[in-house]
Amino acid sequence: MPLLIPPYYLSLADPDDPKCPIRQQCVPNIAESREVAGDLCDPLGEIRHEVAPMLIRRYPDRALLLATTTCAVHCRFCVRSRLVGKSDGYSSLSVLEPAFRWLENNPEVREVLVSGGDPLVASTQRISSLLSRIRAIDSIEVIRIGTRVPAVLPMRIDDDLVQMLCKHHPIWLMTHFNHPKELTTQSRVALRKLADAGIPVMNHTVLLKGINDNADTLESLFRGLIRERARPYYLLHPDVVTGTGHLRPKLASSIAVYSKLMGKLSGLAIPRLMLDTPGGKGKVQIGPNSIVSMNPGSTELLTYRGETVTVLDP
Ligand SMILES: *Cc1c(COP(=O)(O)O)cnc(C)c1O
């Protein structure tokens, strides 16, 4: 995947520290040429689950529309490195028309996740046309937009863009902050603008080895997000993308880091720890396991304090 870093995001990186969490997310590393057991080019089986060009459906009530293959930054752990930066970007509405028609013919799908690529790298006018076309499908109730722009190019969240998004409500915005260093004055302003406009903001964080896989870093990130009214939604154990093994913590280590946050952090600030299963079988919540034993009439639960409590269930 080619290198792409906006000057703003690069300015957050430490030029003297090879372990800088910003730098490791966006600067290519020789370890990307290494493949480990289980690595896949399309880890989530998206090619197999494509029901129309650029439309991926893995769940009964929601589908994912890849509106573009362009992003503001190329994250080195990208799940779609097979596509991103490899073609000329935003799909025209005519290219996406079969996807819209598929949605019209499958009204059990009530939610469209507009992603890519990053849908917010286009002009406001272009995004507006896309959202209008989706809104013309009666069965679509909710539009979700997946974007890293508030974290990597926050000045793009301008008043025109926010006002336009509001015209297509209900819109939910899914951001992607991975490290407290990304919570700058500018990115906080962007988050506040979205919240002030009544757009719920949910955040995905990818757990990355040597970048954010410790409880203190995540605590500071999640506390910072809820201060700006952005809700930590998922903490994702990384996908098995070819060439990203050096950034993947062990699963047990992800669960251990997450366990340290439980109870310590407000429920508002705690995301769910998730793993998207290889092959596209869907996302699974991965612990920690709070049920110690379950018997007829009584269940033993493990609290965040490490104590076992028996709950009677006559
Ligand atoms: C992750 C994903 C979703 C959304 O899953 P939620 O658990 O609802 O956030 C939907 N479709 C596809 C293809 C996905 O990868």
The ligand as an SDF file (V2000), in Angstrom:
LIG
                    3D

 15 15  0  0  0  0  0  0  0  0999 V2000
  -18.4630   -4.3680   11.0130 C   0  0  0  0  0  0  0  0  0  0  0  0
  -19.4540   -4.5120    9.9480 C   0  0  0  0  0  0  0  0  0  0  0  0
  -20.7700   -4.1150   10.1470 C   0  0  0  0  0  0  0  0  0  0  0  0
  -21.2440   -3.4310   11.4070 C   0  0  0  0  0  0  0  0  0  0  0  0
  -21.2220   -4.2100   12.5250 O   0  0  0  0  0  0  0  0  0  0  0  0
  -21.7510   -3.6090   13.9040 P   0  0  0  0  0  0  0  0  0  0  0  0
  -21.4540   -4.6990   14.8720 O   0  0  0  0  0  0  0  0  0  0  0  0
  -23.2100   -3.3450   13.7300 O   0  0  0  0  0  0  0  0  0  0  0  0
  -20.9990   -2.3480   14.1760 O   0  0  0  0  0  0  0  0  0  0  0  0
  -21.6640   -4.3220    9.1170 C   0  0  0  0  0  0  0  0  0  0  0  0
  -21.2990   -4.8840    7.9470 N   0  0  0  0  0  0  0  0  0  0  0  0
  -20.0430   -5.2810    7.7280 C   0  0  0  0  0  0  0  0  0  0  0  0
  -19.7150   -5.9130    6.4240 C   0  0  0  0  0  0  0  0  0  0  0  0
  -19.0780   -5.1010    8.7130 C   0  0  0  0  0  0  0  0  0  0  0  0
  -17.8090   -5.4700    8.4800 O   0  0  0  0  0  0  0  0  0  0  0  0
  1  2  1  0
  2  3  1  0
  2 14  2  0
  3  4  1  0
  3 10  2  0
  4  5  1  0
  5  6  1  0
  6  7  2  0
  6  8  1  0
  6  9  1  0
 10 11  1  0
 11 12  2  0
 12 13  1  0
 12 14  1  0
 14 15  1  0
M  END
$$$$
